[in-house]
Amino acid sequence: MTNACFYHAGCPVCVSAEQTLLNLLAPHVKVEVVHLGDQKQRVVEAEQAGVKSVPALVVDGQVLHLNFGASIDDLK
C-alpha cells in the first residue's frame, strides 16, 4: 500500500480537496491528513517535504500542489 500525506490549513478549498482526494485514493493509498492550522509544529516537516502552499499532497517524495489556498509562510 502507498502512503501519502495531505497538508492543509482548514479552509473550505482545503477541506473540499481533502474529501475529494480521500474518496479517489481509498483504499489503495493510505493518506495521513495534517491540518497545519491545528498542528503548527508540523509546518517544518511540510517545508522539508517540499510543500510551498496548501492544500498539497505528498506521495513518495513528490509534492502535488492542488491549489494556492495559503503559502506555507503564512502558516508559520
Protein Blocks (a to p, Z undefined) as FASTA:
>chain_A
ZZdddddehiaklmmmmmmmmmmmpckbccddddfklmmmlmmmmmmnopabdcdddeeh
iacdfbdfbcfklmZZ
